[in-house]
């Protein structure tokens, strides 16, 4: 085990930062979060181009990488010439990459971010929302194709980004949005759909839909109101104002703000702390936190996690074995089943 891996492993212990004195005062630093090493940075040793599962995973609008050491996947927008605005190809690549990361047992945390060019070439951005050059309606050609975004990659225009939002909610692994520059419009909604948002000081957040004849009546409205409150959500949608990172942090829209030069190191700390924790506990927490907003579908997801855990118990195994052995189950002989 390398020195770095050893240091990370030590900080995972709940007793690592314990003061042996029986009279030591309470301190928030007892959690040891500040002790998690941020160096070396996360090293991504698997990419969609160097080790693709199949040819269909060769991405054009995004990049996809995995760090097997830090158990982290990185999915990044890669359309800097349009501030990473998404088109149908982009969204479908995001859906595929998220599916790969969700199913990869080497991955415990997923980062959603963007590839940045030098600031003297392109303005930093996380995502500027839907690419309006691909937005269609049935009035464009008179054939009644319906509204949506169309770049020629699908048979008819659709709003696949709504499927992506649901997929992010149902992903059992924590998703962290890492934001530099603009996260506006549909990009603002995607950062809200992530479980956590960590931003650089240059981040800018806001909605643009009503100024462009668009809106999101689903998670983009309901979830926003849960995050920042009804009054602030209405302000954001009705005025389409933009907010800097400090304002976003104050209103509860994001989790943390760091200086741009420190952002990646601090993200590394968050990733390494999360991957120290129980994956099953995290999945159940995420499902439980989503359940009240996602209705029966959210409760079903939480129930699925609980069912999987129950299958591992003696009581669950007894039911299976009794069925296979064609006998009556003896549940009450198992101490854990006596409620």
N, C-alpha and C positions, 0 to 999 in steps of 0.2 A: 504494500500500500504506500502510495506516495505521501510526502509530507502534507500536501494540500488535502488529499483525501482523508488522511488521519485527523487533521484539524477539523474538517467538516464533520467527521464521524464523532469526534469528541463533543462538539457543540450540540449534537443531537440528543445527548443525554440530559434528562431533567435535573440531574444532580451536578452537572458540570460547573455551573456558576453558583453553587450553593455556598453560603457563608456558614462555616462550621459553628460559629458562635450562637448559643441558644438565645442570646438577647439582641441579635442583629436586627436593625430596623427594617421595616418593609421597604422595598424599592422596586420600581418598574423594571430596572435593569436585571432583576433576577431571571427574566426570561432568556437572557443571553443573546438576544437578537443582534445586538451591536458587536458581538464577538464572532459572528459568522464571517468567514473570509470572503472578500470580494476579488481576490487575486489568487491565481490567474483568472482571466475572464472565461466565460463559458466557451468551450471549444466544440464546434459542430463537426463531427466526423462522418456524418451521413447526409448526403444531399440528394435531391430528386434527379440530378444529372449524373452524379458519380456512381449512385447505387440505386437506380430506379427499380421498383418492384415490377413494372412493365412499361412499355413504351408510352402508354396513355398518360403516364405520370410525368411527362416532360412538360413543364410549365412554361408559359410565355409571359403571363400577366402578374405572376407572383413568384416568389422563391420559397423553397421548403427545405428545412435543415433539421437534423436531429443531433443532439448531444447525448451519446449513450452514457457518458460519465456523470453528467448533471441531470440526466433523465428529463430532458427538456426538448420540446419541438419549437421551432421558430417558423412562423408563417408570415411572410412580408409582402405587402403590396409592392408592385414593381412597374408602375406607370408614372414616373416622376414628371414627364412632360405635360401631364394633365392633373398635377397635384394628387396623383394616385386615385383619381376618380374611377369608379368601376363600371364595366360593361358586362353583358352576360357571360362572356368568356372568363372574365375576372372572377365573377361570383361562382361559376361552376368549378373553377380551379380551387377557389377557397373551400368550397364544399368537399371536394375530393381530398384536399390536404387535411382538412379537419377530420375527415373520416379515417384517413391514414393514421393521424396522430392519436385519435380516440382508440383505435384498435391495436396500436403498437404498445406491447407490454414494456418496452424500454422507456416509455414516455410517461411522466407523472404530471407535468405542467406544460401548458401551451402558451407561447407568446404570440400575440398578434400585433404586428408593427409594420414598418415600411422601410424600403431601401432609400437611402438619402444620397443625393449628389452634393458636391461642394456648394455652399450657400451662394457663391458668386456665379454659379451656373443655374441652379434651380432653388426656388423657395422651399424650405422644409415643409412637409405635410405628412400627416398620418393618412388621411383619406378625405377627399372633398365631396364624397357622395356619388350619386349616379352621374355617368357621363351623358350630358344632355345632347350630345351629337348623335347618340344612338337611341334617343327617346322617340317613340313612334305613337301615332294614334290612327284611328280608322279614317281620319280626314286627310291623311298624308297622300294616299293613293286611291281612295275611294273604293277599296275592295273589302272594307269591313274587317280588317285583321285584329282590331282591338288595341287597347293601350298597352304599353310596356316598353322594354328596351330591346333593341334588335341590332345585332352586329353581324347577322348572317350565320351565326353558329347554331341557331335553333330554328325549328320549323315555323313557330309563331312567336311573337313577342310575349314575354312573361315577366313576372316580378319575382325572380328566383331569390332575390335577397331576403324575402320573407321566409323562404325555406331555410336559408342560412341562419337567420335569427333563431328559429326554432331549434335548429341543429346545435347552435351554441348553447342554448338553454339545456338541452338534453345530453350534451357531452358530459360524462361523469368526471372529467378532469378539470381542475381550475384553469381558466383562461385569463391571461393578463394582457390587457392592451397597453402597449408602450408607445406614448404619443410625443412626437415632435411636430411643431408647427400646427397647421390647420386640421382639426377634426370637426368638420361641419357637414350639415345635411345628413345624407345617409351614412357618412363616415362617423358623424357624431352619434348616431344610433348604434352603430356597430361597437363603438367603444363602450357605450352604456350596456350593451348586451354581454360584454365581457364581465367576468366576475370581479375583476379588479382593474383599475386604471392607474398607471404610474406615468407621470408627465414630466417633460423638461420645462424649464422656465419659459421657453418660447412657444409653448402650446397655446392654441386658441380654439375655443369651443363655441358651438352655436348651431342654430337651425337656419335653413335657407328656403325650405319648401314653399311656404306661402308667397315668397317673392318670385317663385318660378312656376307657380301653378301646380304645386305638389304638396303632399302631406303624408304623414304616417299615423293612421288612426289606431294602430295596434300597439306593439311594444314601444314604439317611438313616442307615443303619448302617455300610455298607461304606466310604463316602467319609469319614464322620466318623472312623472308626478310622484311615484313612490320614492324616488331618489331625492328630489329637491323640494317636494311639496306642490300643492295645487297652484298656489299663486305664482311661484317662480316658473313652473312649467308653462303656465298660460302666458307669462311674460315672454318666455323664450320663443314660444310658437307665434304669439300675436305680433311681437315686435321684430323678431329675427335679429336681435342684438347678438353680438359676439362677446365672449368673456375670456379673460386671460386665465392663466393657470392658477394664480392665487385666488381669484374670484371663484373659480370652479372648485377649488379645495374648500373654501369657506362654505359654499352652499351644499357640500356633500356629494358633488358630482364625480369627484375623483378621490383617490386614496392618498396620494403623495405627490409632491413636487420636488424636483432636485435640479441643481445647476446642470446645464447641458453637458458640461465636461464630466460630471459625476454620474450621469443618468445610467449608463450601462453597468457601472460597478454596483450601483444600488439595486438595480434590477437583478443582478446576479445574487445579491444577498437575499432578496425576496424569494427567488427561485430555489435557492439552496435551503432556506428555512422550510418552505412548503414541501419540498421533496423529502424532508426528514419525517414528515407526519404520516399517519396511517392513510393509505389511499382509500380504503373502504370508508373510514370515518369522514374523509373529505367528500367522497361521493355522496354519502348519506346527508351530510350537512348541506351540500349544494342542492340536492333534491328537496330537502326540507325547507330551505330558504326560498325555493322557487314554487313550492306546492300551493301556497295560498293564492298566488297570482296566476298559476297555470291550471287551476281547477282540477278536474278529474284526471287530466293527463299528468299533471304534476304529482298528484297523490299516487297515481299508478306507478310512476317512476320510482318514487320513494318506496312504495310497496314492493317493487321488483328487487331493489337492493336488500330489503328485509327478508324477502323470500329466499334469496340466494344465501344469506347468512343462516336462515333457519334450516336450509337443506344440510348445512354442515353440523348441526347439533345432533345429539344422540336421539332426541325425540323425532327429528326429521328422518334420520336413517332408519329408525325402528318402523316408521310407517312404510317406507320403501321396502325394507326387508320382509316385513310381514306380507305385503302384497305379492312379492316375488316368490315367497315360500308358501303361499296359499294358507296362511294361518291368521288368527286374530291378533291384532297389535296389542302389545302390553305397555301402553304409554305410562300408566300409573306406577310402574316399577322404576321409572327413571326419575331420580330426585328433582332434576331441573324442570320437569313438566308439572310438578304439583303446585299450581298457582293457588 
